[in-house]
Amino acid sequence: MKFKRVISCILSIAMISSAIACSSPAANSESTTYSGADTKSVSASAESSSEETVAEEPSTKKDAPEETNSEADTKEEAKEETAKSEAAPEEKGGTEEDVPSGDISLLWEDSRVYTGTSLGQYYIMPTYSVKGFEDVPFVKASDYVNIAFEKKAYLSFEDGVLYITRNDTKASIDPTSDTVYIENPSRFRSDSLVDGAILEVEEMNVVTTSLKNKSTQTAPEPITISLDDYNMPVIPFEDDVLMPFLALQNTLGAICWSNVLVYNGKDYYNVSAISSYTMTHENVDLETLPYANALYTGPFSEKGTPTQDYANYNYYSICLLLDLYFGHKEERNITTFDEYFTRINAKESLCSTDFSSVAVAETLVFFYLFDSGHDAFLGIKNVFGDVAEADSSQAEEIINNVKDSEEGNKLFDDDEDSGNEEPDALGNALMGALIEKGFKIPEIAPTMAWSTYFSKTLPENYGHERLDYVDDTAVIYFDVFKDNPKRDPSFYLDPMTEDDIAENNFVFFYNCFEDIKTHKDVKNVVINLSNNGGGAASALITILGFLSKDGEVKITNLDLVSKSYREECYHVDTNLDGIADDNDGYGGQYDFFIMTSPSSYSCGNALPYFAQQYDLAKIIGTRPGGGDCVVGNYVDAYGYNGSFSGMLKLGKMENGQFISNETATVPDLNMMTSLLDFNSVPWFDPEGITDAVHQYKDGKTEIDYEDNKLDSLANALISILTSDEEEE
């Protein structure tokens, strides 16, 4: 097996995929979906009232004191328990017994919570320690809820149970059963157009709810989360409940897209904001950024190594987050992630106190086992210090452990010949590196490889968006779905400018059609998504409005937590006259085509899907790359972060069964019938694209290219796939 490139990729990847799709409102990262499979850890309750989850608090549970022992005494007591957890836990649980009040200590009464990126704006949230959970931060649930939801939730404590009312639906935290119950997970997330809609009210600028078509949804189901399965106790405390920080963030926070904070041993910082900044500012030195410097120089940085208790806390917090909100559990045959990580021999590495092992293991899980453009891991720096680069033998050992499992072995190809890099051996050389990831080309090609190809073949100075004319055809190209719905004043008060194009697809498309209307000979309009990896869902809806005959747009999706299926109906004011009427949209005035490639991902996959479903455009090129979920935020206890396929899945209900849009779009004109034609397709050539449109109108459904460019194709792809090795 050729490990060199696999290991090199694992050790060097430091990016969050640009294919982030439909936007996540609260965290300003892109949204998504998950599996609807019931699990031991996450069970959907049949009750519809949270009142039925209330249980009396046992008389053996005592109120904890307001103030506690000194920090030094707390640490000394905690050390006595450290030896009991020196190895990764084999069994979950351990929270059945009550926690004595003497085991709870106030660690920091002035922990600061920085939800934004200013060090001058923060909340205070006291942090507690609990004996037997060394270094694990415990906080009052009410403190966290008030901060996370900006005091827009109503709290009450009745019969030992904490109740949280938000958007007219109720959640409860019960220390007797160690459970979090959410009556209506969709509505708890938002009370938009429909419960938990893909588009938030604050994202509606030129988009409004439709009066012509009524949005619908099926009845949502409640959910009960057993924290005992994750070794996370819920402790009654001062007419409140005390919980591990990530038990709150990965349940109530994550369901509302606000799981972005990391604890550094004293305070809490928005690590996702740091990652977003570094991804858009190349070669930035984190040590020069005061915000990042404050995060990474906390008390944990002086410890250098986490305790086993903290490593276990990190592991189970990951399992909790992904059990609840990962969108492809069913496809991956995952019931619970603890069972899955155990099954593929990854648990030991994920529970390690060795940073490099954890970083390699999490990278392996995200980029090789999940293997979606929405699943990305950033493991450069953590709150305990810089991550030492793992050596190749360590990475190889972790990979081999996974390969030794029955399921893990299926994810990699054992062919020793896959390392052959001779350009004339297509089967072994051209696709060797891709086959290592478990794919059989040309049936499937990883999005990252295609995106790398397009980035290297894009003509110089092509730009991020452009409008070209050839004969009777206009070709609109753009490479990301973007929107700035919070622009204030809105376009209705402060007219759009050319500068707005950099932030808003609506402005670009509005200007394009204003120009197209002056070209009276234009009959066809092609939207070229060949190099588009996705972006904001609000931009997706906006562009669909331009393709519509009357500005009306319908988006269908499944909420995998509440199991609610939704048809969301919107109207886009494409002519910006402030009136939602049939004068909006350009459907019927032009013949629309959407050109897609394997690099068309997420919203780049959703636009052709919905356009095809509602007969708004014909699809040319080849099948788009997929991405059916809204993106969820991933943050672990070390501050490693990234994204994953989340809780909302785009698609449509057909004959009582939900079919996602992952692979549902089939091109009306197939321009790449063979992988060997890849270099021949005019991905960025308006003349070639126009010719393809004319061929389709002449009755063709596929294009065969006579020139065999095997050698140039092989050399191009091999150059891309082996670029890391050549740079060493």
Buried (B, 14 or more C-beta within 10 A) or exposed (E): BBBBBBBBBBBEBBBBBBBBBBBBBBBBBBBBBBBBBEBEBBBBBEEEEBEEBBBEBEEEBEEBBEEBBEEEEBBEBBEEBBEEBEEBBEEBEBBEEBBEBEBBBBBBEEBBBBBEBEBEEBBEBBBBBBBBBBBBBBBBBBBBBBBBBEEEBEBEBEEBBBBBBBBEBBBBBBBBBBBBBBBBBBBBBBBBBBBBBBBBEEBBBBBBBBEEBEBEBBEBBBBBBBBBBBBBBBBBBEEBBBBBBBBBBBBBBBBBBBBBBBBBBBBBBBBBBBBBBBBEEEEBEBEEBEBBEBBBBBBBBEBEEBBBBBBBBBBBBBBBBBBBBBBBBBEBEBBBBBBBBBBBBBBBBBBBBBBBBBBBBBBBBBBBBBBBBBBBBBBBBBBBBEBEEBEBEBBBBBBBBBBEBEBBBEBBBEBEEBBBBEBEBBEBBBBBBBBBBBBEBBEBBBBBBBBBBBEEBBEEEEEEBBBBBBBBBBBBBBBBBBBBBEBEEEBEEEEBEEEBBEBBBBBBBBBBBEEBEEEEEBBBBBBBBBBBBBBBBBBBBBBBBBBBBBBBBBBBBBBBBBBBBBBBBBBBBBBBEEEBEEEBBBBEBBBBBBBBBBBBBBBBBBBBBBBBBBEBBBBBBBBBBBBBBBBBBBBBBBBBBBBBBBBBBBBBBEEEEBBBBBBBBEBBBBBBEEBBBBBBBBBBBBEBBBBBBBBBBEEBEBBEBEEEBBEBBBEBBBBBBBEBEEEE
